[in-house]
């Protein structure tokens, strides 16, 4: 494969990667607490020997996938009225107990299971400062304070465990709106809770669709360039074949 084909391939792979990430953003536009993602690319320069009609060192510019960037800006807070729907204002995450260990999420769409545990949509217990949060039948209506304090008819029942990290961008996606990390979880000092609310995704559909169109056009341009390059090679080979 020649240099032109290698360059085109690197740009096409970058376009494929971008399309996948944009499509995932659009698919999660209605997922509470979802954070928009984008691909970070880097330019890789490679020095090659000059061709017969060139002088001096030649440089090729390839595209390298350098990972995912996550937009940590807050989504819009939407009212649901559900007593166990909770939205976080500011930087912070809910702590969740899963079979794979402790995980973290911004999706505050919780419910109460048959055992009186506050759980996620997948049935994983939500953690308070003292472990899983349990609500008894005689606790009455439950209220969550801005600082995470949980209160019922009998008084204070516990406190939500809200955590934050030195570098939230290093959190690793685990599916189902959950993240994992090797960082130590500290208290979310700037976070506050709103009961009966959910933080919406911070994805803007119009922006994502516009970006998708832009990437598709870029991909089509590289495909056209590759076809033209292949056609030139084919024509050159045919002409060489006719030389006696």
ABEGO torsion letter per residue (X at the ends): XBAAAAAAAAAAAAAAAAAAAAAAAAAAAABBGBBBBBBBBBBBBBBBBBBAABBEBBBBBBBBBAEBBBBABBBBBBBAGBAABBBBBEBEBBBBBBAAEBBBBABABBBBBAAGBBBBAAGBBBBBAAEBBBBBAAAEBBBBBAAGBBBBAAEBAEBBBBBBBABAAABBBAEGGBBBBABBBBBBAABBBBBGBBBBBABBAAAAAAAAAAAAAAAAAAAAAAAAAAAAAAAAAAAAAABX
